[in-house]
Amino acid sequence: MSNHAKVLLPNQFDYGYHKEFQRQCTEYIDDAAIDGIVFDFSRVEYLDSAALGMMLMWQRRAAAANKKMMIKGAKGATAQILAMANMQRIFEYI
């Protein structure tokens, strides 16, 4: 049975959120009971290249820990930005 943790991202997902993002990702990657992390984009209306970079960095760390990272709830301009960055090739969409 899979046990996924959820990171509910803020309305504005940019470098200003990096400390909280890092805290949550570290906690979930270090937790042996969690096998996947879901980035919930349902509230995100803005994201920048720093956010994309943070996602990629943590995806590499999660992969090294044999954990899966997924994207959920992206819509509108946010979904378009993720698609332009080819995130669907790196993250599973649920």
Summary of the structure (lengths in Angstrom):
residues: 94
radius of gyration: 12.2
end to end distance: 16.4
largest distance: 34.7
contacts: 265
relative contact order: 0.21
helix: 47%
strand: 22%
